Amino acid sequence: MNAPTQRLGQTEFIAMIAMMFATIAFSIDAMLPALPVIGQELSPGNLNRAQLIITSFVFGMGIGTLMSGPLSDAFGRRPVIIAGAGLYIVGACLAWAAGSLEMVLAARVLQGLGAAGPRVVSLAVVRDLYSGRDMARITSFVMMIFTLLPALAPTVGAGVILFTGWRGIFAVFVLFSVVSVGWFSLRQPETLLPARRRPLQAALLIAAAKEVFSRRLVTIAIIVQTLIFATLFMMISSTQQIFDLYFGKSATFPLWFGFIAIVAGTASVANAQLVGRLGMRFLIRNTLNMVAAGSAIMLIFLVFGLWPDWAEFPAYVVFSIAVFGTMGLTIGNLNALAMEPLGHIAGMAASVIGAVATVLSVVIAAPVGLAFDGTPVPLATGIFLAFAIARLAMLWLPND
């Protein structure tokens, strides 16, 4: 079958890219209801080891993120996205058949490696076609759908467990990848013409990496992205335990998680409408101002027991919405800022930015998750510190 040649309309393009972006969040969030079940079956002596199913995937994704961009700069966007999806599917099948937790973890690393292709290279595809505030607006719509689709992931995971057991979740991952990347392969033309490709040579890759980090704007954008992603992983790591052990709402956790994600997804809609008028820096700075202040209030009320019994759970839900919503008002803008001067090495730039932000955010978030003491205090502390430091870092960002 010949590759498509006609450029997609903007609506279809946004929906398709968003679905490939959502591969990452869906692969993480759908696993959350399965962790206790997998722990009981494959690691009954140490149930906490089941959490490695999340971090092993992110670890593989971080490695794959660094590789997939340069490969797409050398061979084109389409082959790398399609090959990554194939690797992801192989990993899902191995996890489905695994008889030990160690095998599941190895398969999840493979899944993460493969998922990096559609996730990272799709950002380079956006940069190939759009730049500046246009790219920020497109990315905002993508982030909105990216947030809304995985909102259903824990509910899907819980339903699959109910009818097929935890292994069925990996069959759903295969189906999701076939649909999303199949759509891409059938409809999206190649966006990196042969004349613009860069040979896969170590010297060129090192030079491109140096260029990424030689620009203050890009470096600050990576630092801020890292800290914002860290708050996301902190929340994902701890929130099910908080719902279960602190609030006693484990049965309704998938529904609450979906509600939080859907409401938070409206932030991306707001960003798409506002970024053209107010600018990317303005939105990032003021969003960080608000969430840092809100996190400080949440932390103070928790530490000193100031919340009335009836208000504490609604306050935590609002806090969660604010943390997830921050993604919609910042990440697309930060990506656009970082990628704006790097269009000539878009694939490598997307890889470096994504790899550094992902791996370091997990390093920052993991101790916060491990510090869980039965209350939301460690989570609120970590999130406040991350937002506060991110806001300080914005002071060094060059002005428009």
Order of alpha helices (4+ residues) and beta strands (2+ residues): alpha-alpha-alpha-alpha-alpha-alpha-alpha-alpha-alpha-alpha-alpha-alpha-alpha-alpha-alpha
